[in-house]
Each structure stands twice: as structure tokens, then as C-alpha cells.
């Protein structure tokens, strides 16, 4: 195959079972054929997967891949996060995904959330230029945002604090992404904003995820997916066609990369990459 025409990356979550770990190892092996910039690893609410995230990151590095742990303060203090950053530096981590995160259920207002720009500032203060820092962006705007322009303002604050690039929430409208990038450029944000890509594989799961995170499923797409909701194979084939076309539009329009939300499954994302870049080598 030829190398991907844009930088790509893949996201995993820490598995909870031995079977899950075996599946993730296979997924990493299959997707590594596409020479990703890194594999990112999510971080549970309030740091609830802190140790398992770190273990997966170390496993990925030992397997010869670059890993980008997600990080948030959540319920942890500065000393805990500073120690974790030192661990990651020692392990050879080059990228950190810095997020506001969420508190674990039941903590309520017991601990104050630290915003992502404050976390970026803390990482830079503790580690200088040790890490390439990635942050989150929301082309269809964060569900808790005060307004479209204020959400872009807060993204700008993350960059002012020292972030290098952003990864977006997934979306299914290329127009929404390009309008967002244009709006960012108008206020002086010129750092890379990498589209997040979610394969379409399950109708009900997609509805649940999207309602929770504020991602829009266009009305036409909802109806097409609903029509195929009881036919898994037809839905996956249709979803592959839709998301491949979306990625092609993004690449043609100048997107600086693609970040795939794999849900720890290699086949849907692997088929997308095969459509876009040819078969892995």
C-alpha cells in the first residue's frame, strides 16, 4: 500500500477483561499496518482507569507503537498528575490528550473540575516541551457551551495555554467541520484541528452516544440508518460508504489528519482505511 495521504491516529479504551486485552492486542496489530502517528488511550471519569490506561500505554510502546494517553484532573490532585506525567515521560510517551474530563458518579460537587486550558497550562509548567499536547474541539459545539463563539473562545484558550493541536468530536457533516475551522481561523486559531471519525456500525449505540455528547446525526442519515437497524450487515455496508465519502471530503478539503474512534474493533476502521489508503502492509 501507499502510506496514508494524511496523518492518521486511532483511539482505544482500556479493556476490563483478559479477552478484551487479547482483542485489543489484535486490533493494535491490524491497525499498525497503516503507520498511525499514535494510538490514543482514554481515561475514565475522574481518573477511574488511571492505572489501566497507563498499563495499556506501556504495552503499546513495548509493542513498538507510539501511544497518547488521555489525561484529566478529575478527582486527582496536582502531585498525582505530576507523578503520572513523569511516568509517561520515562516510558517514552510523546503525546498527551489533555481533557477537562468528568467526575466519577457520586462525587457531585465534592471536587471542582479543572478546565482543559488549566490542565494544559499545568502540563507545560511541569514538563516544558516534553509532550505534544492535544485537546478536544467540537465542530457542532460542546453540549454545555454558552454559545458557538464562546466555545471557539475556550478552544483558543487551550491553544494559548500551550496546546499543539485539537482532535474533534465525531460528526457526519463535512460542512459543519469546515465552517468550524473557518470560524476558528477568523479569531486567529491556526493550529491543526483534526477531524474525529466514528464508523457507523450500530444504530442504537450511535443514538445513545450522540445524545450524550451532543454530536448531530443529520436527519437524512438517521432515517437511512433506522431503515437498516435490524440488518447489521446492511447497516455496516451503508455506514462504510457514508463515512468513506465523509473522509474523502475532509481530505480533499485540506483536513490535517484523521483520528478514528475504533471502539477497540479493528475491522470497521480497517475497512475504512483500506477504502481510503489501500490495504495495510
C-alpha positions in Angstrom: 0.0 0.0 0.0 1.0 3.6 -0.3 1.2 5.4 3.1 -1.9 7.3 4.1 -2.2 10.6 2.3 -2.7 12.4 5.7 -1.5 11.6 9.2 -3.9 9.2 11.0 -4.4 8.0 14.5 -6.6 5.5 16.3 -8.3 5.7 19.7 -8.7 2.8 22.2 -10.2 2.4 25.6 -8.7 0.3 28.4 -10.2 -3.2 28.4 -11.5 -4.8 31.6 -11.1 -8.5 30.8 -8.4 -10.9 29.6 -10.5 -11.4 26.4 -10.7 -7.6 26.0 -6.9 -7.3 26.3 -6.4 -10.1 23.7 -8.8 -8.4 21.3 -7.0 -5.0 21.8 -3.7 -6.6 21.0 -5.1 -8.0 17.8 -6.7 -4.6 16.9 -3.4 -2.8 17.5 -1.6 -5.3 15.3 -4.0 -5.0 12.5 -4.2 -1.2 12.5 -0.5 -0.7 13.0 -0.2 -1.7 9.3 -1.5 1.8 8.5 1.5 3.5 10.2 -0.5 5.7 12.6 1.1 8.7 14.2 -0.1 7.3 17.6 -2.8 5.2 19.3 -4.6 7.3 22.0 -6.0 5.6 25.1 -9.0 7.0 27.0 -9.1 7.9 30.7 -12.2 7.0 32.8 -14.2 9.6 34.7 -12.1 11.2 37.5 -9.1 9.0 36.6 -11.1 5.8 37.3 -9.0 4.0 34.7 -5.7 5.8 35.5 -3.7 2.6 36.1 -5.2 0.6 33.3 -4.7 3.5 30.9 -1.1 3.7 31.9 -0.7 -0.1 31.5 -2.2 -0.1 28.0 0.0 2.8 27.1 3.1 1.0 28.2 2.0 -2.2 26.4 1.5 -0.2 23.2 5.0 1.3 23.4 6.6 -2.1 24.2 4.8 -3.4 21.1 6.6 -0.7 19.0 3.8 1.8 18.7 3.5 5.4 19.8 0.9 6.0 22.4 -1.0 9.1 23.5 -2.7 8.7 26.9 -5.8 10.8 27.7 -5.4 12.8 30.9 -7.7 14.9 33.1 -7.5 16.0 36.8 -10.9 14.6 37.7 -10.7 13.8 41.4 -6.9 13.8 41.5 -4.5 16.4 42.9 -1.5 18.1 41.2 1.0 15.7 42.8 -0.7 12.6 41.4 -0.9 14.1 37.9 2.7 15.4 38.1 3.9 11.9 39.0 1.9 10.3 36.2 3.4 12.8 33.7 6.9 11.8 34.9 6.0 8.1 34.5 4.8 8.8 30.9 8.0 10.8 30.1 10.1 7.9 31.4 8.1 5.4 29.3 8.8 7.3 26.1 5.3 8.9 25.7 5.4 11.8 23.2 1.8 12.9 23.0 -0.8 13.7 25.7 -4.5 14.3 25.1 -5.5 16.9 27.8 -9.2 17.0 28.7 -11.4 18.5 31.3 -12.8 15.1 32.0 -15.7 14.2 34.3 -16.0 13.4 37.9 -16.9 9.8 38.9 -20.6 9.3 39.5 -21.4 10.0 43.2 -18.8 12.7 43.7 -21.1 15.5 42.8 -19.6 18.8 43.8 -17.1 17.3 46.1 -14.2 18.2 43.8 -14.0 21.1 41.3 -13.5 20.2 37.7 -10.3 21.6 36.2 -10.8 23.0 32.7 -8.7 21.7 29.9 -6.8 25.0 29.4 -5.8 24.9 33.1 -4.6 21.3 32.6 -2.6 22.3 29.5 -1.0 25.1 31.5 -0.1 22.7 34.3 1.5 20.2 31.9 3.6 22.9 30.3 4.6 24.2 33.7 5.6 20.8 34.9 7.2 19.3 31.8 8.0 22.2 29.4 8.1 21.0 25.8 8.3 17.3 26.8 5.0 16.5 25.2 3.0 17.3 22.1 -0.4 18.3 23.8 -3.7 17.5 22.0 -7.0 18.9 23.2 -10.7 18.4 22.2 -12.7 20.5 19.8 -16.4 20.4 19.0 -17.4 21.4 15.4 -21.1 21.1 16.4 -20.3 22.8 19.7 -20.0 21.3 23.2 -23.4 20.4 24.7 -22.6 22.7 27.8 -21.4 25.7 25.7 -22.8 29.1 26.3 -22.7 29.9 22.6 -20.9 29.0 19.3 -18.5 31.9 19.6 -17.7 31.2 23.3 -17.0 27.6 22.6 -14.4 28.7 20.0 -13.1 31.2 22.5 -12.4 28.4 25.0 -10.7 26.3 22.3 -8.4 29.3 21.7 -7.7 29.4 25.5 -6.4 25.9 25.3 -4.0 26.8 22.5 -2.9 30.0 24.3 -2.1 27.7 27.3 0.3 25.6 25.1 -1.7 23.0 23.2 -0.3 22.0 19.8 -3.4 20.6 18.1 -7.0 19.6 18.6 -9.0 16.4 17.8 -12.7 16.9 17.2 -15.7 15.1 18.5 -17.1 12.9 15.7 -19.5 14.3 13.2 -21.2 13.3 9.9 -21.3 16.7 8.1 -18.2 17.9 6.4 -19.8 21.3 6.1 -20.0 21.6 9.9 -16.3 20.8 10.2 -15.2 23.3 7.6 -17.4 26.0 8.9 -16.0 25.5 12.4 -12.4 25.6 11.1 -13.2 28.8 9.2 -14.7 30.4 12.3 -11.6 29.4 14.3 -9.3 31.0 11.7 -11.2 34.2 11.9 -10.3 34.6 15.5 -6.7 33.7 15.0 -6.7 30.0 15.7 -4.3 28.4 13.2 -3.2 25.2 14.9 -4.3 21.9 13.3 -7.8 20.7 14.1 -8.0 17.0 13.3 -11.4 15.5 12.4 -12.6 12.7 14.7 -14.1 9.8 12.7 -16.7 7.3 14.1 -17.5 4.3 12.0 -21.2 3.5 11.7 -21.9 0.0 13.0 -24.8 0.0 15.4 -27.9 2.3 15.2 -29.0 2.3 18.9 -25.4 2.7 20.2 -24.9 5.6 17.9 -28.1 7.3 19.0 -27.1 6.9 22.7 -23.5 8.1 22.2 -24.7 11.1 20.1 -27.4 12.2 22.5 -24.9 12.1 25.4 -22.1 14.0 23.7 -24.1 16.4 21.5 -23.0 15.0 18.2 -25.5 15.6 15.4 -26.8 12.8 13.2 -28.3 14.5 10.2 -32.0 13.7 9.7 -31.4 12.0 6.3 -28.8 9.8 7.9 -31.0 8.9 10.9 -33.7 7.6 8.5 -31.2 5.7 6.4 -29.7 4.0 9.5 -33.1 3.4 11.1 -34.2 1.6 7.9 -31.2 -0.8 8.3 -31.3 -1.0 12.1 -32.3 -4.7 12.1 -29.9 -5.8 9.4 -26.4 -5.4 10.8 -24.6 -6.3 7.6 -26.6 -3.8 5.5 -26.1 -1.1 8.1 -22.4 -1.6 8.3 -22.0 -1.6 4.5 -24.1 1.6 4.2 -22.2 3.2 7.1 -18.9 2.3 5.4 -20.0 4.0 2.2 -21.1 7.2 4.1 -18.1 7.5 6.3 -15.6 6.8 3.5 -17.2 9.6 1.5 -17.0 11.9 4.5 -13.3 11.2 4.9 -12.6 11.8 1.2 -14.4 15.2 1.5 -12.3 16.1 4.6 -9.0 15.1 3.0 -9.9 16.9 -0.3 -10.8 20.0 1.8 -7.4 20.1 3.5 -8.1 18.4 6.9 -4.7 18.0 8.6 -5.3 14.3 9.5 -7.9 11.8 10.6 -8.4 10.4 14.1 -10.5 7.2 14.2 -12.7 6.2 17.2 -12.2 2.4 17.0 -14.2 1.2 20.0 -11.4 -1.4 20.2 -12.6 -3.1 17.0 -10.2 -3.2 14.1 -12.5 -4.4 11.2 -14.8 -1.3 10.7 -11.9 1.1 11.0 -9.6 -1.2 9.0 -12.1 -1.3 6.1 -12.4 2.5 6.1 -8.6 2.8 5.9 -8.5 0.2 3.2 -11.0 2.2 1.2 -9.1 5.4 1.7 -5.5 4.3 1.5 -5.3 0.7 0.2 -4.6 -2.4 2.2 -2.3 -2.4 5.2 1.2 -3.8 4.6 
